[in-house]
């Protein structure tokens, strides 16, 4: 899975990051692993950002490129 750097500059993504920084309880966190290359570059986003998952909601998701599977689940 490759994300263009412009993804991280989208207004929705940035406003979600700022809201989460002000109050981390706003967005329940879930752990995922992410399909990608073998780099250990962390990628992250929010459920609801179609370019990342295509799913609705506002949970924080993150993972590592090189992991074999893309899954989410569970709350904090």
Buried (B, 14 or more C-beta within 10 A) or exposed (E): BEBEEEBEEEEEBEEBBEBBEEEEEEBBBBEBBBEBEEEEEEBBBBBBBEEBBEEEEBBBBBBBBBBEEBEBEEEE
